Amino acid sequence: MTSPAKTSSVRNRNEFTDALKRGLYEAIFRRRDIREFAAEPIREDALARVLVAAHHAASVGFSQPWDFIVVRSVEARRRVKEIFEQERAKNAAQFTGARREKFLSLKLEGILEAPINLIVTCTPERFGPAVLGKTSIRDVEIYSACLAVENLWLTARAEGLGVGWVSIMRNDALAEIFGIPGDVIPIAYLCLGYVREFPDRPILASKDWAQRLPPKSLIHFDSWNDANDRTSPSAESLLKKIDDHSIWLSIFPEDSPDKPSRD
């Protein structure tokens, strides 16, 4: 097994400065799934930047399968909220006892509170059936559209905007309400707006619904069943680094008052 490169003080010529890296990691670690929004309208320039950044997501074969529906209509959102409530009741039926009570206590959307809702869609075969990179995996455009959602989410956070993904939803209902063609797939229904404050921890973690798994527990070496490979010197070295606070010190100095939580 090839050993990973040793840590070096020499900066790669394509590497961002620590200040630029910090902005990126701040957005990643401070991103939250937001359910409560301020009434303040979204600045048009900020929304424009977020949409442009979403459009610059990676896509297999440069297929750019996404579209963005900016939902301003309160009446349309009321209809969406009705669908959400129906689906939430179905979702609750999966749980019993205290788990069900906790589910019902969670606020899982901000459809009417957010000043704007956004729908990210996917148009497979936008440029025809022959897509570079789409020989064996048929859903590459769907995966690509999810990357646009992630770009949107991170850049919104950098702009001070909260985003909440309403996953308890029916695509057929969205298609009917918003006139989405049959060959277009709704990928994400998002609530977007400014917030009073961003939580330090993910809301579902702070509510004890679930906790973030340790990153190193999800890393494999050369095989899914890699028990032996995980004890090799190179594997142990990398796994140790993942838990090592010092890898962040150049980007987040230890005395920084606003060092983000990586929970």
HELIX and SHEET records of a PDB file:
HELIX    1   1 ASP A   18  ARG A   30  1                                  13    
HELIX    2   2 GLU A   44  HIS A   55  1                                  12    
HELIX    3   3 VAL A   60  PHE A   62  5                                   3    
HELIX    4   4 VAL A   74  ALA A   92  1                                  19    
HELIX    5   5 GLY A   97  SER A  105  1                                   9    
HELIX    6   6 VAL A  140  ALA A  158  1                                  19    
HELIX    7   7 ASN A  171  PHE A  178  1                                   8    
HELIX    8   8 ILE A  203  SER A  206  1                                   4    
HELIX    9   9 PRO A  215  LEU A  218  5                                   4    
HELIX   10  10 ASP A  229  THR A  231  5                                   3    
HELIX   11  11 PRO A  233  ILE A  242  1                                  10    
HELIX   12  12 HIS A  245  TRP A  248  5                                   4    
SHEET    1   A 4 TRP A  66  VAL A  71  0                                        
SHEET    2   A 4 ILE A 116  CYS A 122 -1                                        
SHEET    3   A 4 ILE A 185  TYR A 194 -1                                        
SHEET    4   A 4 LEU A 161  TRP A 165 -1                                        
END                                                                             
